[in-house]
Structure formats: structure tokens, C-alpha cells
Amino acid sequence: RAHRRGRAGGPPHMGRGGRRLKASAPPASDGEQDLVGPAVEEALLPVARWEEEQEIHKLQKRIRSYFVKAAKGLEWDAKPWMELVEEYAEKVYSSVFQGLNDRPWIMHADFLMVLDAGVKETFPPEVLQGIPGHLFEKAVLNANDRAFEEQRYSPMLWETIGQVVQGPKIKKKAYDAWEAGRKDAAGAAGVPGNPMENFLQAWVGGTIGRLAADSGGMPDCIVTPDEAVELFHRLIDAGALPIPLTSAHGAPPRGWRAVDEAVYGAYEQAGSQWTGKRKRRNKAGSRGVGKEDGGDGGLGKTGGSDGAGAQGACGKSAFGEGCGKGAFGDGTGRGALGGGCGKGACSNGVG
């Protein structure tokens, strides 16, 4: 997929194949002129070889309906025009990916010009009146890239999370955190420095920050640092970095070391006391002491007061030498809890 913002040294706001949005003020449409139809027809030309000839005409009508219907329900009088363009793009690509996710060419199709035509055709003239052409062009391009990337990333994220973490509640919390983190990173573009590393830092920081917020400052109760490292590596290997970023700067090396440093640093900043592969501590007292090889969950000490864990899974929490996915009470699970959990737990058991 070509880099929509133009290759290094090229003009900005460039569409796929060197096509550029016209830097002119959006025309006032009377709502009857069909701008979307011709744009859809052109957008499907590069992918037509994957479809039967009779299917192309059906697809054109179907895709046109996505771009026309997406404008319904937008609050024209309540939101700024840029926000309306963003919301419109989000609704468009949600429909496109839901309706065409079985098409092998969906990742190669470029609907930038269709989105541009859709805004011009479906938005009321008064909403777009007086907008400078270069601002309109930039807003449509940014909305298109963001919405496309989010929809492309979503199924990839869910599949990868299922490969690393277990349990429906944990998966949901992990999904929300990794989704929010990537959105934050996408909105942080333009920061001085290395664009690839800047995106990674923002992505990791936003993700672990969300995990910490959802766990009362204990992100490893949801996903451990080692699991988070694996998740980020798997996602990057699967192509989760934004296409415009990798098109301009190339893909990072496999096993990118910056990932490990960013993740462990983010957990430390969140106050994590994880004692897994990265760092091993042996502290008694307020953090408790546990056996690395497991054992019964049972009784734990937190600053001198005893607390017994309830029956059932803790999720992912325990502090001491052996911290893993164990349980309070029955002591089952991977990594177990040994003699106890120092700082407490998630879900059902508290030590």
C-alpha cells in the first residue's frame, strides 16, 4: 500500500499512486450530483482482477452506499467540521471492513479519493463553506489514514491478544488498552525526533498507562511486562505499525530491542514490582515473599497483616520471587504464588 503522505522529499497530501487531492475549497454540492460513484469506480480498478466482472458492478453500488449512508446521523450543528470529517471517515471504514473483510484485496484498496468525494457530496454546503482548500485536503487525508489504520489494526489486535493472554475479561481489558494506546500514538504525530521510535514510545506509554488506570496502578494484574513485550513484538511482526510510517522509514528489525526497553520502562514508571524475566527481586515485608516454583496460594503477608486469598483465580498478580498466573486458595496456575502475595491481587483473591 503506497504511502499517502508522499515519499521522502515528495509533495504532501499525496494519495496512492501519486494521485493528489486538489488543494481547492470544497464545492457546494446540491446533494444530487454523484461524486462518489465515479470515485468508487476508479478506486476499484486496481483490484478488479480479484473479482468477477459481474461482481464489480455490485461492489460499486455496495461501496457507494457505505459512503453515502455514513453521513446519516452526523450532528451538523453541534460539532466542528473537522470532527465531523473524522466521524464520517470512521463510520465509512467501519462499514467497509465489516462488509468486505472476506475480500483479499481490502488491504490494498485505496479509498482516499472516494472519501474526499463523499464529504463533498454528503455534507451540507454551509458546513464546508469558506474552508481553505489546503485545510480541507489535510483534514480528509488525516481522517482517511486514521480510520483505515484503526480498522486494519482491530482484527489483527484481537487475534494476537488471543495468542498471548487467556481469559475473556483479561482479553477485553488488554484489547481496550492496546487499542487506546495506538490511537494515542496516532494522534501524537509531528513530535521532533525519530518518527518510528516516537510512535513506539507513545504506543507503549498509552497502552501501559491504560492498563494501570484500569487496575488501580497495577498493570501487571492484567498483562505482565513479559507478556506485553511479546504482544508488541507479535503485533509489529504482523504489520501493526502504521503503513505510512513504515513506507517512509522502513520496517524495524525483527526483535526490535527498543520494544523491550519501552515496555519495561513504562511498567517501572507505572510503579510495577514485576519480578519476572527482566528483573528478579527478593524482598520480604511489605511486598511479601513467594516461592518461584509455586505451591499453595494460601496465606500472604502485607506489611505485617495477614490476609487469606479467596477461592478462585486472581487473574495475574503476585509479588515475591515467583510472580505469575496463579490462584489464591487452590494455588493452581502457571508460576503459582508460593508462600503468598505481598501487594494484593486482582479479581477474586486478595492477599
C-alpha positions in Angstrom: 0.0 0.0 0.0 1.5 3.3 -1.0 2.4 6.0 1.5 -0.4 8.5 1.2 1.6 11.4 2.6 4.1 11.2 -0.1 7.5 9.6 -0.1 10.5 11.4 1.4 11.0 14.7 -0.4 7.7 14.4 -2.2 4.7 16.7 -2.0 2.4 16.4 1.0 -1.2 15.1 0.9 -0.4 12.6 -1.8 -2.7 9.7 -2.5 -1.9 6.3 -3.6 -0.1 6.0 -7.0 0.9 9.7 -6.8 -2.7 10.9 -7.0 -3.2 14.1 -5.1 -6.2 15.7 -3.6 -7.0 19.0 -5.3 -6.0 21.8 -3.0 -9.1 23.9 -3.6 -12.1 24.8 -1.5 -14.7 22.1 -1.3 -17.6 22.8 -3.8 -21.0 23.5 -2.5 -23.0 20.4 -3.5 -26.7 20.4 -4.0 -26.8 16.8 -2.8 -27.9 15.5 -6.2 -24.5 15.4 -8.0 -23.0 11.9 -7.9 -19.4 12.5 -6.9 -19.0 9.2 -5.0 -19.9 6.8 -7.8 -17.2 7.7 -10.3 -14.6 7.8 -7.4 -15.6 4.3 -6.4 -15.3 3.0 -9.9 -11.8 4.4 -10.2 -10.8 3.1 -6.8 -11.8 -0.5 -7.7 -9.8 -0.5 -11.0 -6.5 -1.7 -9.4 -8.3 -4.6 -7.5 -10.7 -5.6 -10.3 -8.6 -8.6 -11.2 -9.7 -10.3 -7.9 -13.4 -10.1 -8.8 -15.6 -11.5 -11.5 -16.8 -8.9 -14.0 -20.4 -9.1 -12.9 -19.4 -8.7 -9.3 -17.6 -5.4 -9.9 -20.9 -3.5 -10.6 -22.5 -4.9 -7.5 -19.5 -3.9 -5.5 -19.6 -0.4 -6.9 -23.2 0.1 -5.7 -22.4 -1.5 -2.4 -19.4 0.6 -1.6 -21.1 3.7 -2.8 -23.9 3.1 -0.3 -21.3 2.9 2.5 -20.0 6.4 1.7 -23.5 7.9 1.3 -25.1 6.3 4.3 -22.2 7.2 6.6 -23.3 10.8 6.7 -26.6 10.0 8.2 -26.8 10.8 11.9 -23.9 13.3 11.9 -24.6 16.3 14.2 -24.0 19.1 11.7 -24.9 21.9 14.0 -23.2 20.5 17.1 -19.6 19.7 16.0 -16.8 21.4 14.2 -16.3 20.4 10.6 -13.0 18.6 11.2 -14.6 16.5 13.9 -17.4 15.7 11.5 -15.0 14.6 8.8 -13.2 12.3 11.3 -16.5 10.8 12.5 -17.7 10.3 8.9 -14.4 8.5 8.0 -14.7 6.3 11.0 -18.3 5.2 10.0 -17.3 4.7 6.4 -14.4 2.4 7.1 -16.3 0.5 9.8 -18.8 -0.4 7.2 -16.2 -1.2 4.5 -14.2 -3.6 6.7 -17.3 -5.2 8.1 -18.9 -5.7 4.7 -15.7 -6.6 2.7 -13.5 -8.4 5.2 -13.6 -11.5 3.1 -12.1 -9.8 0.2 -8.3 -10.5 -0.2 -7.8 -7.1 -1.8 -9.2 -5.0 1.0 -5.8 -4.1 2.4 -4.6 -2.9 -1.0 -7.6 -0.8 -1.9 -7.3 3.0 -1.6 -10.5 4.9 -0.9 -8.9 8.3 -0.3 -10.5 9.9 -3.3 -13.8 8.3 -2.5 -13.8 9.7 1.0 -12.9 13.1 -0.5 -15.9 12.8 -2.9 -18.1 11.5 -0.1 -17.5 14.6 2.1 -18.1 16.9 -0.8 -21.3 15.1 -1.8 -23.0 14.4 1.5 -22.0 17.3 3.8 -24.4 20.3 3.8 -22.9 23.2 1.8 -23.0 25.5 4.9 -20.7 23.1 6.9 -18.0 23.3 4.3 -18.4 26.9 3.2 -15.3 29.1 3.5 -12.9 26.3 4.3 -9.5 26.9 2.7 -8.6 24.1 0.2 -5.3 23.1 1.9 -7.0 22.7 5.3 -9.8 20.6 3.8 -7.3 18.5 1.9 -5.3 17.8 5.0 -8.3 17.0 7.2 -9.7 14.5 4.7 -6.3 12.8 4.3 -5.6 12.5 8.0 -9.2 11.2 8.7 -8.8 8.7 5.9 -5.5 7.4 7.1 -6.5 7.2 10.8 -9.8 5.4 10.1 -8.3 3.0 7.7 -5.4 2.1 10.1 -7.8 1.6 13.1 -10.0 -0.8 11.1 -7.0 -2.6 9.7 -5.5 -2.9 13.2 -8.6 -4.1 15.1 -8.8 -7.8 13.9 -5.1 -8.1 14.0 -5.0 -7.0 17.6 -7.8 -9.3 18.7 -6.1 -12.3 17.1 -2.7 -11.6 18.6 -4.1 -11.0 22.1 -5.7 -14.4 22.0 -2.3 -15.9 21.3 -0.7 -14.4 24.4 -3.2 -13.9 27.2 -6.0 -16.0 28.5 -9.5 -15.4 29.9 -12.3 -13.3 28.4 -12.1 -10.4 30.9 -8.3 -10.2 30.6 -8.5 -10.3 26.8 -11.1 -7.5 26.8 -9.1 -5.2 29.1 -5.9 -5.9 27.1 -7.7 -5.2 23.8 -9.1 -1.9 25.1 -5.6 -0.8 26.4 -3.8 -1.7 23.1 -6.4 -0.1 21.1 -6.4 3.1 23.1 -2.6 3.2 23.1 -2.4 3.1 19.4 -5.0 5.8 19.0 -3.0 8.0 21.3 0.2 7.3 19.3 -1.5 8.1 16.0 -2.6 11.5 17.5 1.0 12.3 18.6 2.4 12.6 15.1 4.7 15.5 14.4 6.8 15.3 17.5 10.5 16.1 16.8 12.9 13.1 16.7 12.8 9.7 15.2 9.2 9.1 14.0 9.4 5.4 14.4 10.7 5.5 17.9 8.4 8.3 18.8 5.4 6.3 17.7 6.6 3.2 19.6 7.1 5.2 22.8 3.6 6.8 22.6 2.0 3.5 21.7 3.6 1.7 24.6 3.2 4.5 27.1 -0.5 5.0 26.2 -1.1 1.2 26.4 0.5 0.6 29.8 -1.0 3.8 31.1 -4.4 2.5 30.3 -3.6 -0.9 31.9 -2.5 1.0 35.1 -5.7 3.1 35.1 -7.9 0.0 34.7 -6.1 -1.9 37.5 -5.6 0.8 40.2 -2.0 1.3 39.4 -1.1 -2.4 39.0 -0.9 -3.0 35.2 0.7 -6.4 35.7 -2.5 -7.6 37.3 -3.9 -7.6 33.7 -0.9 -8.2 31.5 2.6 -8.9 32.8 5.6 -7.0 31.3 6.9 -10.1 29.7 3.5 -10.8 28.0 3.3 -7.1 27.0 6.8 -7.4 25.3 5.6 -10.5 23.4 2.4 -8.8 22.4 4.1 -5.8 21.0 6.7 -7.9 19.1 4.0 -10.1 17.6 1.9 -7.1 16.6 4.8 -5.4 14.9 5.8 -8.6 13.1 2.2 -8.9 11.9 2.3 -5.3 10.4 0.6 -3.3 13.1 2.8 -0.2 12.7 1.1 2.4 10.5 1.6 1.8 6.8 2.6 5.5 6.1 5.3 5.2 8.8 6.8 2.0 7.5 6.6 3.2 3.9 8.6 6.3 4.7 11.1 4.8 7.2 11.1 1.1 6.6 10.1 -1.7 8.9 12.1 -2.1 12.2 14.3 -5.1 12.6 12.8 -8.3 13.9 13.1 -8.5 17.7 13.4 -4.7 17.9 15.2 -4.0 21.1 13.5 -0.7 21.6 10.3 -2.5 22.3 11.7 -4.3 25.4 13.2 -1.1 26.7 10.0 0.9 26.2 7.7 -1.7 27.8 9.8 -2.4 30.9 10.4 1.3 31.3 6.6 2.0 31.1 5.9 -0.6 33.7 8.5 0.8 36.0 7.1 4.3 35.6 3.6 2.9 36.5 5.1 1.5 39.7 5.2 -2.1 38.7 7.1 -4.6 41.0 7.2 -7.3 38.5 9.8 -10.0 39.2 9.8 -12.0 36.0 12.4 -12.4 33.3 13.6 -8.8 33.3 14.3 -8.3 36.9 14.2 -10.5 40.0 13.9 -9.1 43.5 13.9 -10.8 46.9 12.2 -8.5 49.3 10.3 -9.5 52.4 7.9 -7.4 54.4 5.6 -5.1 52.5 6.0 -6.9 49.2 5.9 -10.5 50.6 8.0 -13.5 49.7 6.9 -16.2 47.4 8.3 -19.4 46.0 9.3 -19.3 42.4 8.3 -22.9 41.8 4.8 -22.4 43.1 2.9 -24.2 45.8 -0.3 -23.3 47.6 -1.5 -19.8 47.3 -2.8 -19.7 50.8 -1.7 -17.0 53.3 0.2 -13.8 52.4 1.6 -11.0 54.4 1.2 -7.4 53.5 3.1 -5.1 55.9 2.5 -7.4 58.9 -1.2 -8.0 58.5 -2.3 -11.4 57.3 -4.9 -12.0 54.6 -6.1 -15.2 53.1 -6.9 -15.5 49.4 -10.4 -16.4 48.4 -11.0 -19.5 46.3 -10.8 -18.8 42.6 -8.4 -17.2 40.2 -6.6 -13.9 41.0 -6.0 -13.2 37.3 -2.4 -12.2 37.0 -0.9 -10.9 40.2 1.5 -11.8 42.9 4.6 -10.2 44.2 7.7 -12.0 45.5 10.2 -14.0 43.7 7.7 -16.0 41.7 5.1 -13.9 40.1 2.8 -15.5 37.6 -0.7 -16.5 36.7 -1.7 -18.3 39.8 -4.7 -18.5 42.1 -5.4 -17.8 45.7 -6.6 -20.7 47.8 -6.1 -23.6 45.5 -2.6 -22.5 44.3 -3.2 -23.6 40.7 -1.8 -22.0 37.7 1.3 -21.2 35.9 4.1 -19.7 38.0 1.8 -20.0 41.1 2.2 -17.9 44.2 4.3 -19.9 46.6 4.1 -18.6 50.2 1.9 -15.6 49.4 1.1 -12.4 47.6 2.6 -9.3 49.1 0.8 -6.4 47.5 -2.6 -7.9 46.7 -4.3 -9.2 43.7 -6.9 -8.7 41.1 -10.3 -10.3 40.7 -11.4 -12.7 43.4 -8.5 -13.2 45.7 -6.7 -10.6 47.9 -3.6 -11.4 49.8 
